[in-house]
Amino acid sequence: MNTFIALDVGGTSIKTSVITPNGTLLTPGITHYPSLAKEDKETLLNHFTHIILDKIKEAPYPIHVIGIGMAFPGPFDYEKGIPLMQNINKYDSLYGIFLGKEILLRLRENKLFNEVASPNCKIKFENDASLYALGETVLNQALMQGKVLCLCIGTGLGSAFLEDGKLITNHPNVPLNGWVYDTPFLDSIIDDYISARGILKLHESLHHVLVNDVKSIYDLALEGCESSLKTFHIFGARFAQAITCFLQTFQPNTLVLGGQIAKSFPLFKESFLNQLQKVAPDLTVTLSLDSSLSTLVGVTRLFE
């Protein structure tokens, strides 16, 4: 059976699975590995190689690997497969190398890989938010039509713009690369407000209470805590304000929300939608069922 091996490479963990061309997970569930992001180059290259070989061994029956896709945070030259991260305490040791070539060299030294991999097997890279958006189109074919803005809210704000299922990265109505995170907003940039740390800072400024994680605020809100509910209410309105300019310029038909923070959508839904109604009354808002799955499934579209 033809398959892809997909890796979502994050700062703390690497999620991976074996994916069929139609977007089905061949191995049970998604496997998590530590990222080892602060380690030296050789350790990281061997780590990636080990993960890929692990997934081949876990496949329930013989597979034919026709491609390997890796979601990677930026900065990164995705077309050439060159990491460009420096001084951000993750994957610094990979700076400037041809990552795909280095991993493939190590894989080709392994007998098992050569037995199951196509002679033309390549490693391709894409931004994690872009693969998340492409994966959403695999899981929801309706997103293959019209304009779609995909946002993934977690430690930061990932974004991707789609038109008829294709990534829009270079257009006057879209920020460069489709990345909204560094767009000026209030006293800083959007990423500082529409993110986990943005919620924590908002909660502290409103209530003069320092909380270490958003889940604590979320749990209290579910119990009816007024201060926590207020934090999410204001966050929802602020979130809508932050993306208003993109809704006006790009004019998407659909907005897809994913990521850890999107799981708390019921708590900020009302203020968010009320604010959106003022600028984009016809916009359809949908929630991603599983952002991690979407990112891995998106790999299949890299090889179309």
C-alpha positions in Angstrom: 0.0 0.0 0.0 1.3 3.5 -0.9 1.8 5.6 2.2 3.3 8.9 3.4 5.1 9.4 6.7 4.1 12.6 8.3 5.9 14.5 11.1 4.7 17.6 12.8 7.9 19.1 14.4 7.2 21.3 17.3 9.3 23.0 19.9 8.5 20.5 22.7 7.3 17.4 20.8 7.1 15.7 17.4 3.8 14.2 16.4 3.9 11.6 13.7 1.9 8.9 11.9 1.7 6.9 8.7 -0.9 8.4 6.3 -2.6 6.9 3.3 -3.1 9.1 0.1 -6.7 9.6 1.1 -5.8 11.0 4.5 -6.4 7.9 6.7 -4.1 7.1 9.6 -2.5 3.7 9.0 -1.0 3.3 12.4 -3.2 3.5 15.5 -3.4 7.1 16.7 -0.7 9.8 16.6 2.6 9.0 18.2 4.4 11.7 20.3 8.2 11.9 20.6 10.3 14.5 22.5 11.5 17.2 20.2 15.1 17.3 21.5 15.0 20.8 19.9 18.0 22.1 21.9 20.3 19.2 20.9 23.3 19.3 18.5 22.9 18.7 14.8 23.9 15.0 14.7 21.6 14.1 17.6 18.7 15.8 15.8 19.4 14.2 12.5 19.6 10.8 14.1 16.4 11.5 16.0 14.4 12.3 12.9 15.8 9.2 11.2 14.9 7.0 14.1 11.3 8.4 14.2 10.7 7.6 10.5 12.1 4.1 10.8 10.0 3.6 13.9 6.8 4.4 12.0 7.8 2.0 9.2 8.2 -0.8 11.8 4.8 0.0 13.4 2.9 -0.3 10.2 0.4 -3.2 10.5 1.3 -4.6 7.1 3.8 -4.0 4.3 3.8 -0.5 3.1 5.4 1.4 0.2 6.6 4.8 1.3 6.2 7.3 -1.5 7.0 10.5 0.4 7.9 12.0 3.8 6.4 15.3 4.8 7.5 17.4 7.7 5.7 20.4 9.2 8.2 22.8 10.6 7.9 26.2 12.3 9.6 29.2 10.6 11.8 30.8 9.7 12.5 28.1 7.2 13.2 27.9 3.5 10.5 25.3 2.8 11.2 24.8 -0.9 14.9 24.0 -0.4 14.4 22.3 3.0 16.7 24.6 4.9 16.0 25.6 8.6 16.7 29.3 9.3 16.0 29.4 13.0 18.5 31.2 15.1 18.7 32.3 18.7 15.2 31.1 19.5 16.3 28.1 21.6 14.9 25.5 19.2 16.6 23.8 16.3 19.4 26.4 16.2 21.9 23.6 15.4 20.1 22.9 12.1 20.6 26.4 10.8 21.5 26.5 7.1 21.7 22.8 6.3 19.8 20.9 3.6 17.7 19.0 6.2 15.9 16.7 3.8 19.1 15.6 2.1 20.8 15.0 5.4 17.9 12.8 6.7 17.5 10.9 3.4 21.2 10.1 3.4 20.9 8.4 6.8 17.7 6.6 5.8 19.2 5.2 2.7 21.9 3.6 4.8 19.1 1.5 6.4 18.1 -1.8 4.8 14.5 -1.7 5.9 14.0 1.8 4.5 15.4 0.8 1.1 13.0 -2.2 1.1 9.9 -0.2 1.6 10.7 3.2 0.2 10.2 4.3 -3.4 13.4 5.0 -5.3 12.0 8.5 -5.9 10.9 9.0 -2.2 11.5 12.6 -1.2 11.2 14.6 2.0 9.2 17.8 1.6 8.7 20.6 4.1 6.0 23.1 4.8 5.0 25.5 7.5 2.9 23.8 10.3 0.0 26.3 9.9 -0.1 25.8 6.2 -0.2 22.0 6.5 -2.9 22.4 9.1 -5.0 24.4 6.6 -4.3 21.9 3.7 -5.2 19.0 6.0 -8.5 20.7 6.9 -9.4 20.6 3.1 -8.7 16.8 3.1 -11.0 16.3 6.1 -13.6 18.7 4.9 -14.0 18.8 1.1 -16.3 21.8 1.3 -13.2 23.9 2.1 -11.8 23.2 -1.4 -14.2 25.9 -2.7 -14.1 29.6 -2.1 -11.9 31.6 0.2 -10.9 30.2 3.6 -8.9 31.7 6.5 -7.5 29.1 8.8 -6.2 30.2 12.2 -4.5 27.9 14.8 -4.3 29.4 18.3 -1.8 28.0 20.8 1.5 29.4 22.0 1.2 31.7 19.1 -1.2 32.4 16.2 -0.6 30.3 13.1 -2.4 31.2 9.9 -3.0 30.3 6.3 -5.2 31.7 3.5 -6.7 29.4 1.0 -8.6 29.9 -2.3 -10.2 26.9 -3.9 -8.0 24.7 -1.8 -4.7 26.4 -2.7 -2.4 28.3 -0.4 -2.3 32.0 -1.0 1.1 33.3 0.2 1.9 36.2 -2.2 -1.1 38.5 -2.8 -1.8 42.1 -2.1 -4.8 41.2 0.1 -2.8 38.6 2.1 0.2 39.2 4.5 3.5 37.8 3.3 3.5 34.0 3.4 0.0 34.1 4.8 1.3 34.8 8.3 -0.7 37.2 10.4 1.2 36.8 13.7 3.5 39.8 13.3 0.8 42.3 12.1 0.8 45.4 14.4 -2.1 45.3 16.9 -2.7 47.5 19.9 0.7 48.1 21.6 2.5 45.3 19.9 1.7 42.5 17.4 -1.2 40.1 17.1 0.8 37.2 18.4 1.2 38.9 21.7 -2.6 39.1 22.2 -4.2 36.2 20.3 -2.2 33.4 22.0 -2.0 31.5 25.3 0.3 34.2 26.7 -2.1 36.8 25.4 -4.9 35.3 27.5 -2.6 35.1 30.6 -1.5 38.7 30.2 -5.1 39.8 29.8 -6.2 37.9 32.9 -3.5 39.5 34.9 -4.2 43.0 33.7 -7.9 42.6 34.4 -7.8 40.9 37.8 -4.2 41.4 39.1 -3.8 37.7 39.5 -0.8 35.8 38.0 -1.9 32.4 36.5 0.6 30.0 34.9 -1.6 28.3 32.3 -4.7 29.0 30.3 -6.3 25.7 31.4 -6.5 27.0 35.0 -8.5 30.0 33.8 -10.6 27.7 31.5 -11.4 25.3 34.4 -12.5 28.1 36.6 -14.7 29.6 33.9 -16.4 26.2 33.5 -17.2 26.4 37.2 -18.8 29.8 36.8 -15.9 32.0 38.0 -16.9 35.5 37.0 -13.4 36.8 36.6 -12.4 33.9 34.3 -15.5 34.3 32.3 -14.8 38.0 31.8 -11.3 37.2 30.6 -12.6 34.9 27.8 -15.4 37.4 27.0 -12.9 40.2 26.4 -10.5 37.9 24.6 -13.3 37.0 22.1 -14.0 40.6 21.2 -10.3 41.4 21.0 -9.7 38.3 18.8 -12.3 39.5 16.3 -10.9 43.0 16.3 -7.4 41.6 15.6 -8.5 39.8 12.4 -10.9 42.4 11.1 -8.4 43.8 8.6 -7.9 40.4 7.0 -11.7 39.7 6.8 -12.1 43.1 5.0 -9.2 42.7 2.6 -9.3 38.9 1.8 -13.1 38.5 2.4 -13.1 34.8 3.2 -16.3 32.8 3.0 -15.2 30.6 5.9 -13.1 31.0 9.0 -11.6 27.8 10.5 -10.4 27.9 14.1 -8.0 25.2 15.5 -5.3 24.8 18.2 -5.5 24.4 21.9 -7.1 27.7 22.6 -9.9 27.0 20.1 -11.0 24.3 22.5 -12.3 27.1 24.8 -14.4 28.6 21.9 -17.7 28.2 23.8 -16.4 30.6 26.4 -15.5 33.4 24.0 -18.0 32.5 21.1 -20.6 35.1 21.9 -18.3 38.2 22.1 -16.3 36.9 19.2 -19.3 36.4 16.9 -20.9 39.6 18.0 -17.9 41.6 16.9 -17.5 39.7 13.7 -21.1 40.4 12.8 -20.2 44.1 12.5 -17.6 43.5 9.7 -18.4 40.1 8.2 -22.0 39.1 8.7 -22.0 36.3 6.1 -18.8 34.7 7.4 -19.1 31.0 8.3 -17.1 30.0 11.4 -16.1 26.4 11.9 -14.0 24.5 14.4 -11.3 22.1 13.6 -12.0 18.6 15.0 -8.4 17.8 15.5 -5.6 20.3 14.6 -2.8 17.7 15.1 -4.6 15.3 12.7 -5.2 18.0 10.2 -1.5 19.0 10.2 -0.3 15.4 9.6 -3.0 14.7 6.9 -2.0 17.9 5.1 1.2 16.2 4.1 -0.7 14.2 1.5 -1.4 17.5 -0.4 2.4 18.3 -0.6 2.8 15.4 -3.0 -0.2 16.1 -5.3 
